[in-house]
């Protein structure tokens, strides 16, 4: 009788522990990322570091800040690659700024698109809408061919190398729709 009671106690304890473990696993599986993910599809022929700035403020003229940016290292390739940036959790930007690296020896870059994801929604930006609708460039970028997405990074008229694409109101509108 003593052995039966001990066996039932051990079995009960085992079931309690295994049920607790299952609950932990279920909560880990259902955890949903609340981070915005930006993926740029591009051909980058020289190793570099790209930076994506984000700004949650609704004012287009507010300057971007270094603390509100993420970096990614890029390995040179003659083939298109996905360059991924994951913003901090719960950051919902209205504006983005894509910096095409700091390597002044960069060869022409080909931007073939961008995808912005949040929860189960996304925005797909192709080559023509990237240049025509959503982003403008500064004087350190020369658009060689909008149809293929080929751009040349260079020093501006003041000798400064800082190739940048800034988003505008059109992307802000799409981002805000995505967050709803």
KEKE-3310 file (N, C-alpha, C; in steps of 0.2 Angstrom, whole numbers, plus 5000, padded with zeros to 4 digits):
npx = (5004:5010:5019:5011:5004:5016:5020:5009:5009:5022:5019:5009:5016:5025:5016:5011:5023:5027:5015:5017:5029:5024:5015:5025:5032:5021:5019:5030:5030:5019:5023:5024:5033:5035:5042:5047:5053:5065:5069:5081:5083:5097:5112:5128:5144:5156:5163:5154:5146:5129:5117:5102:5091:5078:5063:5051:5043:5031:5034:5042:5053:5061:5077:5086:5093:5108:5106:5094:5095:5100:5113:5120:5131:5138:5143:5152:5145:5141:5129:5111:5106:5098:5097:5095:5087:5082:5071:5071:5060:5043:5045:5038:5041:5038:5046:5060:5078:5089:5106:5119:5131:5148:5160:5170:5175:5166:5157:5145:5129:5115:5098:5085:5073:5062:5056:5045:5040:5028:5021:5008:5008:5014:5024:5027:5040:5045:5058:5054:5045:5052:5061:5053:5042:5043:5056:5069:5085:5101:5115:5126:5123:5121:5109:5110:5102:5086:5077:5083:5088:5101:5113:5125:5137:5145:5156:5149:5147:5154:5164:5160:5157:5142:5131:5114:5097:5081:5065:5048:5032:5024:5028:5026:5012:5009:5015:5009:4996:4999:5002:4990)
npy = (4994:5006:5008:5010:5022:5030:5029:5034:5048:5052:5051:5060:5072:5072:5074:5087:5095:5093:5099:5112:5115:5114:5125:5135:5134:5136:5149:5155:5152:5159:5172:5187:5197:5214:5223:5234:5229:5231:5228:5229:5227:5224:5226:5227:5230:5232:5229:5236:5247:5249:5261:5263:5276:5281:5289:5294:5305:5317:5327:5332:5340:5338:5334:5319:5307:5300:5291:5285:5274:5260:5249:5239:5227:5224:5212:5211:5208:5202:5199:5201:5205:5203:5216:5218:5227:5228:5237:5244:5236:5241:5253:5264:5271:5286:5292:5287:5285:5281:5277:5275:5268:5270:5269:5276:5271:5264:5255:5257:5256:5245:5247:5237:5236:5238:5231:5233:5228:5224:5216:5207:5213:5222:5233:5234:5240:5244:5246:5258:5265:5267:5277:5287:5289:5287:5290:5303:5309:5314:5326:5318:5307:5300:5297:5285:5276:5276:5266:5253:5255:5259:5267:5280:5283:5297:5311:5326:5343:5350:5342:5332:5315:5307:5298:5298:5293:5300:5297:5303:5312:5303:5290:5290:5291:5278:5270:5274:5269:5255:5252:5252)
npz = (5000:5004:4994:4983:4986:4986:4973:4966:4971:4966:4952:4951:4954:4944:4933:4936:4935:4921:4915:4918:4912:4898:4897:4898:4886:4877:4879:4875:4861:4857:4858:4850:4839:4841:4833:4820:4804:4792:4776:4764:4747:4738:4727:4732:4729:4736:4752:4766:4778:4782:4787:4796:4800:4811:4814:4825:4828:4821:4813:4799:4798:4809:4815:4812:4824:4830:4840:4837:4827:4817:4813:4800:4794:4778:4766:4752:4736:4720:4717:4720:4737:4753:4764:4781:4793:4810:4820:4836:4848:4849:4843:4832:4817:4809:4799:4789:4786:4775:4775:4764:4767:4773:4766:4755:4744:4737:4725:4711:4717:4717:4720:4722:4728:4743:4758:4771:4787:4799:4812:4805:4794:4779:4768:4752:4742:4726:4713:4705:4713:4724:4721:4714:4722:4737:4742:4743:4738:4744:4739:4739:4732:4716:4704:4693:4685:4685:4682:4684:4696:4699:4708:4711:4723:4731:4735:4740:4734:4744:4747:4756:4761:4762:4758:4757:4758:4761:4768:4764:4766:4759:4762:4776:4777:4772:4782:4793:4790:4790:4804:4810)
capx = (5000:5014:5022:5006:5004:5022:5020:5004:5012:5027:5016:5005:5021:5028:5011:5011:5029:5026:5010:5020:5033:5020:5013:5030:5033:5016:5019:5036:5028:5014:5026:5024:5038:5032:5047:5047:5059:5065:5073:5082:5086:5102:5118:5133:5150:5161:5161:5152:5141:5124:5113:5095:5088:5071:5060:5044:5040:5027:5037:5047:5059:5065:5083:5087:5098:5112:5103:5088:5097:5103:5118:5121:5137:5137:5148:5152:5142:5139:5122:5106:5106:5094:5100:5090:5087:5076:5071:5069:5053:5038:5046:5034:5043:5035:5051:5066:5083:5094:5113:5122:5138:5154:5165:5171:5177:5160:5156:5138:5124:5109:5093:5079:5067:5062:5050:5044:5036:5026:5016:5007:5007:5020:5024:5032:5042:5049:5063:5052:5041:5057:5064:5048:5036:5045:5063:5073:5092:5105:5120:5131:5120:5119:5104:5112:5097:5080:5073:5087:5089:5108:5115:5133:5139:5151:5157:5145:5151:5158:5169:5158:5154:5137:5125:5108:5090:5076:5058:5044:5025:5020:5029:5023:5005:5008:5017:5003:4991:5001:5002:4983)
capy = (5000:5012:5009:5013:5029:5034:5029:5039:5054:5053:5052:5067:5077:5072:5077:5094:5098:5093:5104:5118:5116:5115:5132:5140:5133:5139:5157:5157:5151:5164:5179:5191:5203:5221:5227:5235:5226:5235:5224:5233:5222:5228:5224:5231:5227:5233:5228:5242:5247:5253:5263:5265:5280:5281:5295:5293:5312:5318:5333:5330:5344:5336:5330:5312:5307:5294:5286:5282:5271:5254:5247:5232:5225:5221:5209:5213:5203:5204:5197:5205:5202:5206:5220:5218:5231:5227:5242:5242:5234:5246:5259:5264:5277:5290:5293:5283:5288:5275:5279:5270:5267:5275:5267:5280:5267:5260:5254:5259:5251:5244:5246:5234:5236:5238:5229:5236:5223:5225:5211:5203:5218:5224:5238:5232:5246:5242:5251:5264:5269:5269:5284:5292:5290:5287:5292:5308:5308:5321:5327:5312:5301:5302:5292:5283:5273:5274:5259:5248:5256:5260:5274:5281:5287:5301:5316:5332:5349:5352:5336:5327:5309:5305:5296:5297:5293:5302:5296:5309:5311:5297:5284:5291:5289:5271:5267:5274:5264:5248:5252:5252)
capz = (5000:5004:4987:4978:4987:4984:4966:4964:4973:4961:4946:4951:4954:4937:4928:4937:4932:4914:4913:4919:4906:4892:4898:4897:4879:4873:4879:4871:4854:4855:4858:4844:4839:4839:4830:4813:4801:4785:4772:4757:4742:4734:4725:4735:4727:4741:4760:4769:4784:4780:4793:4795:4805:4811:4818:4827:4828:4815:4810:4794:4798:4815:4813:4814:4829:4830:4845:4834:4821:4818:4808:4797:4790:4772:4763:4745:4732:4713:4717:4725:4744:4758:4770:4786:4799:4814:4824:4843:4849:4850:4839:4826:4814:4803:4794:4788:4782:4773:4773:4760:4769:4774:4762:4749:4738:4735:4718:4710:4721:4714:4724:4718:4732:4750:4762:4778:4790:4806:4814:4799:4788:4776:4763:4747:4738:4720:4711:4703:4718:4729:4719:4712:4727:4744:4745:4740:4739:4744:4734:4739:4728:4709:4701:4686:4681:4690:4680:4687:4703:4700:4710:4712:4729:4729:4739:4738:4732:4749:4749:4761:4759:4766:4754:4761:4756:4766:4766:4765:4768:4756:4766:4782:4776:4772:4788:4798:4789:4792:4811:4812)
cpx = (5004:5017:5017:5005:5010:5022:5015:5006:5017:5024:5012:5010:5024:5023:5011:5017:5029:5021:5013:5025:5030:5018:5019:5032:5028:5017:5025:5034:5024:5017:5027:5029:5034:5037:5046:5054:5059:5071:5074:5086:5091:5108:5123:5139:5156:5159:5159:5148:5136:5120:5106:5093:5081:5069:5053:5040:5036:5029:5042:5053:5063:5071:5083:5093:5101:5109:5097:5090:5100:5108:5118:5127:5135:5143:5147:5149:5140:5131:5117:5107:5101:5097:5095:5092:5081:5077:5069:5062:5049:5040:5042:5036:5038:5039:5057:5071:5088:5101:5116:5129:5142:5160:5166:5173:5172:5159:5148:5134:5118:5103:5087:5073:5068:5056:5050:5039:5034:5020:5014:5006:5014:5018:5029:5034:5047:5053:5060:5048:5047:5060:5059:5043:5039:5051:5066:5080:5095:5110:5126:5129:5118:5115:5107:5107:5091:5076:5076:5088:5097:5109:5123:5133:5145:5151:5152:5150:5155:5163:5167:5155:5149:5131:5119:5101:5085:5069:5054:5037:5022:5022:5026:5016:5005:5010:5012:4997:4993:5001:4995:4980)
cpy = (5006:5013:5012:5020:5033:5034:5034:5047:5056:5055:5059:5073:5078:5076:5085:5098:5098:5098:5111:5120:5117:5122:5137:5139:5136:5146:5159:5157:5157:5171:5182:5196:5209:5225:5228:5232:5229:5230:5228:5227:5226:5224:5229:5227:5228:5232:5235:5241:5252:5255:5265:5270:5280:5287:5294:5300:5313:5324:5331:5334:5342:5332:5323:5312:5300:5289:5282:5279:5264:5253:5240:5232:5222:5218:5210:5207:5206:5202:5201:5201:5206:5209:5221:5223:5230:5233:5240:5241:5240:5253:5259:5271:5280:5291:5289:5287:5282:5278:5273:5269:5272:5274:5271:5277:5263:5260:5256:5253:5251:5242:5243:5234:5237:5235:5231:5231:5225:5221:5207:5207:5220:5229:5235:5238:5243:5248:5258:5268:5271:5276:5289:5294:5291:5290:5298:5307:5315:5321:5322:5306:5304:5296:5291:5281:5272:5268:5253:5249:5258:5267:5274:5285:5291:5307:5322:5337:5352:5347:5332:5321:5307:5303:5294:5297:5295:5300:5303:5307:5305:5291:5284:5289:5282:5267:5268:5270:5257:5247:5251:5245)
cpz = (5000:4998:4982:4980:4985:4976:4963:4965:4967:4954:4945:4951:4947:4932:4930:4934:4924:4911:4913:4914:4900:4892:4896:4889:4875:4873:4875:4863:4852:4855:4851:4844:4837:4837:4822:4810:4794:4782:4765:4753:4738:4732:4728:4734:4731:4748:4762:4775:4782:4787:4791:4801:4805:4816:4819:4827:4821:4811:4805:4795:4805:4813:4815:4819:4829:4834:4842:4827:4822:4812:4806:4793:4783:4769:4755:4741:4725:4712:4722:4732:4748:4764:4775:4791:4803:4819:4831:4844:4851:4847:4833:4822:4809:4797:4794:4784:4781:4771:4770:4761:4770:4770:4755:4743:4735:4728:4717:4714:4717:4719:4720:4722:4740:4753:4769:4781:4797:4807:4808:4793:4785:4770:4758:4742:4732:4718:4709:4708:4723:4727:4717:4718:4734:4746:4740:4742:4740:4739:4734:4735:4721:4706:4694:4682:4686:4688:4683:4694:4704:4702:4711:4719:4728:4735:4736:4736:4737:4751:4754:4758:4764:4762:4758:4756:4761:4763:4767:4767:4765:4760:4773:4782:4776:4778:4793:4797:4791:4800:4814:4813)
residu = (UNK:UNK:UNK:UNK:UNK:UNK:UNK:UNK:UNK:UNK:UNK:UNK:UNK:UNK:UNK:UNK:UNK:UNK:UNK:UNK:UNK:UNK:UNK:UNK:UNK:UNK:UNK:UNK:UNK:UNK:UNK:UNK:UNK:UNK:UNK:UNK:UNK:UNK:UNK:UNK:UNK:UNK:UNK:UNK:UNK:UNK:UNK:UNK:UNK:UNK:UNK:UNK:UNK:UNK:UNK:UNK:UNK:UNK:UNK:UNK:UNK:UNK:UNK:UNK:UNK:UNK:UNK:UNK:UNK:UNK:UNK:UNK:UNK:UNK:UNK:UNK:UNK:UNK:UNK:UNK:UNK:UNK:UNK:UNK:UNK:UNK:UNK:UNK:UNK:UNK:UNK:UNK:UNK:UNK:UNK:UNK:UNK:UNK:UNK:UNK:UNK:UNK:UNK:UNK:UNK:UNK:UNK:UNK:UNK:UNK:UNK:UNK:UNK:UNK:UNK:UNK:UNK:UNK:UNK:UNK:UNK:UNK:UNK:UNK:UNK:UNK:UNK:UNK:UNK:UNK:UNK:UNK:UNK:UNK:UNK:UNK:UNK:UNK:UNK:UNK:UNK:UNK:UNK:UNK:UNK:UNK:UNK:UNK:UNK:UNK:UNK:UNK:UNK:UNK:UNK:UNK:UNK:UNK:UNK:UNK:UNK:UNK:UNK:UNK:UNK:UNK:UNK:UNK:UNK:UNK:UNK:UNK:UNK:UNK:UNK:UNK:UNK:UNK:UNK:UNK)
# end
